[in-house]
Amino acid sequence: MSADTPQALEPVGSALAIIADALADPKAMRVLTGPVSRERKRDLLLKIASSAHAPDMVRDFLLLLSDRDRLKQLSAIRVAFEGLVDAKRGIIRATIRSAAELSPEMLAEITRTFSAITNKQVVAQVEIVPDLIAGVIVEVEGRVYDGSLRTQLGKLHQQMATGS
């Protein structure tokens, strides 16, 4: 079974996430990238893969990363894999920056609007940024839509300064 079949995406993604989180611990990474025998590293990685219920392909990939001294890239690999899975499922990620907590209705309206704009399902991550004063900034697919009061006041200030 390849990793791009619908049945394989979930367990592969889940195992990658669990393993990447485990290896994000500096102590674990120090042991796995330090002067430890290859056999000891392999045993530790096999235990980590087993505890994550990793499919064989993930286990083998993890061992390959170790053999090639690339374990430190696992976090970036996880992010790239999640992006590919999202693309396959028609999902895009958006970051919404708001001056205050958004109501569930407001969050639903923003995601619905950007789903209509992009023709994809939008999954939003909300960040509270009090400096915005009011309004929101939405970043989706590399574009920034700025509806913050801070930006509007900045534009007004510039217009008054230049007399336009």
Phi and psi in degrees as a GROMACS rama.xvg file:
@    title "Ramachandran Plot"
@    xaxis  label "Phi"
@    yaxis  label "Psi"
@TYPE xy
-91.4071  163.814  SER-2
-73.8946  -9.54732  ALA-3
-98.6308  6.67129  ASP-4
-79.9535  147.67  THR-5
-55.5693  -34.3549  PRO-6
-68.8558  -26.366  GLN-7
-93.3345  -22.9313  ALA-8
-58.4674  -47.216  LEU-9
-64.0803  -53.2068  GLU-10
-65.2368  -33.7957  PRO-11
-67.2682  -48.1358  VAL-12
-62.4275  -41.5499  GLY-13
-63.9189  -46.1647  SER-14
-64.3354  -42.436  ALA-15
-59.3703  -42.7573  LEU-16
-63.7769  -46.5561  ALA-17
-63.0366  -45.3909  ILE-18
-67.9158  -42.8865  ILE-19
-61.9878  -40.1039  ALA-20
-64.0967  -41.4578  ASP-21
-64.2871  -40.1476  ALA-22
-81.2566  -7.26353  LEU-23
-72.9689  -17.1639  ALA-24
-68.368  119.572  ASP-25
-55.8473  -33.6836  PRO-26
-65.4122  -44.3871  LYS-27
-63.6031  -43.6606  ALA-28
-66.7308  -36.8948  MET-29
-61.734  -41.8206  ARG-30
-66.1562  -44.5096  VAL-31
-76.2567  -19.222  LEU-32
-110.924  -0.401981  THR-33
-88.3352  -170.346  GLY-34
-78.4898  64.6744  PRO-35
-113.304  145.733  VAL-36
-59.33  151.638  SER-37
-58.4084  -39.3969  ARG-38
-64.9142  -40.718  GLU-39
-66.051  -42.689  ARG-40
-60.4492  -44.3869  LYS-41
-61.3237  -44.2801  ARG-42
-61.1498  -44.3191  ASP-43
-63.512  -43.5837  LEU-44
-65.2571  -38.1191  LEU-45
-64.8609  -37.6232  LEU-46
-66.1693  -42.572  LYS-47
-62.781  -45.8111  ILE-48
-63.0722  -40.6298  ALA-49
-64.935  -43.2815  SER-50
-67.4923  -24.5755  SER-51
-88.2745  0.146106  ALA-52
53.8573  42.5714  HIS-53
-72.0641  135.211  ALA-54
-60.3922  158.934  PRO-55
-53.9453  -39.5941  ASP-56
-65.1081  -34.2213  MET-57
-71.5692  -43.6155  VAL-58
-57.3734  -47.9846  ARG-59
-64.6657  -38.4967  ASP-60
-64.6774  -41.1799  PHE-61
-61.1901  -43.5635  LEU-62
-65.2081  -38.5987  LEU-63
-63.4147  -43.6397  LEU-64
-58.8117  -40.9473  LEU-65
-64.5851  -46.4595  SER-66
-59.6886  -32.8726  ASP-67
-96.1394  10.2934  ARG-68
56.7816  45.8626  ASP-69
-123.423  16.5824  ARG-70
-60.2269  -30.4037  LEU-71
-65.7775  -17.6499  LYS-72
-88.7218  -0.560112  GLN-73
-59.9151  -37.9456  LEU-74
-61.9885  -44.4314  SER-75
-66.8898  -35.6866  ALA-76
-64.7766  -40.8383  ILE-77
-59.7686  -47.2811  ARG-78
-61.0039  -43.6641  VAL-79
-63.919  -42.3484  ALA-80
-61.8642  -45.8194  PHE-81
-61.0172  -36.7457  GLU-82
-64.5328  -41.0605  GLY-83
-65.9133  -40.0762  LEU-84
-64.3439  -44.1256  VAL-85
-58.646  -45.7078  ASP-86
-61.466  -41.8551  ALA-87
-63.2211  -34.4703  LYS-88
-90.5053  -1.04812  ARG-89
75.4323  31.0371  GLY-90
-111.188  139.725  ILE-91
-125.049  152.843  ILE-92
-100.471  138.558  ARG-93
-126.851  145.352  ALA-94
-109.645  124.788  THR-95
-112.192  119.067  ILE-96
-103.512  128.015  ARG-97
-133.512  150.852  SER-98
-71.548  -27.2884  ALA-99
-140.844  169.344  ALA-100
-58.0184  135.089  GLU-101
-89.2038  141.852  LEU-102
-70.0762  156.033  SER-103
-56.9367  -35.5354  PRO-104
-66.4057  -43.3714  GLU-105
-65.8906  -43.2955  MET-106
-61.6172  -42.8461  LEU-107
-62.877  -40.7445  ALA-108
-64.8026  -43.0035  GLU-109
-64.3119  -46.9737  ILE-110
-65.844  -37.13  THR-111
-63.1607  -42.7619  ARG-112
-62.077  -46.0667  THR-113
-75.4309  -23.7037  PHE-114
-66.1772  -39.9579  SER-115
-67.7936  -38.7174  ALA-116
-66.1632  -42.2182  ILE-117
-95.6217  -11.6091  THR-118
58.7559  32.2271  ASN-119
-138.584  159.914  LYS-120
-74.6482  128.453  GLN-121
-101.412  127.955  VAL-122
-111.055  120.434  VAL-123
-104.414  143.839  ALA-124
-115.817  126.843  GLN-125
-102.638  132.874  VAL-126
-120.75  133.153  GLU-127
-90.9438  122.818  ILE-128
-129.332  91.3824  VAL-129
-56.3304  -27.527  PRO-130
-62.4539  -15.541  ASP-131
-71.1577  -16.9199  LEU-132
72.7947  -58.8446  ILE-133
-159.873  166.336  ALA-134
85.8457  -172.281  GLY-135
-138.795  157.445  VAL-136
-121.713  126.474  ILE-137
-114.756  127.18  VAL-138
-114.559  118.381  GLU-139
-145.055  133.802  VAL-140
50.6831  40.4861  GLU-141
79.0722  3.24172  GLY-142
-110.539  147.811  ARG-143
-116.887  126.542  VAL-144
-111.894  108.145  TYR-145
-105.417  109.703  ASP-146
-118.489  32.1361  GLY-147
-86.8121  149.987  SER-148
-65.2011  -36.0188  LEU-149
-56.4924  -45.328  ARG-150
-67.7727  -41.2528  THR-151
-62.4883  -41.7652  GLN-152
-65.517  -37.4457  LEU-153
-62.5627  -41.4224  GLY-154
-65.9849  -41.6837  LYS-155
-63.2228  -42.4876  LEU-156
-60.1571  -43.9676  HIS-157
-65.1054  -41.1194  GLN-158
-64.3618  -39.3528  GLN-159
-69.1855  -36.175  MET-160
-69.0333  -34.9717  ALA-161
-92.7154  -9.43671  THR-162
76.5068  20.7917  GLY-163
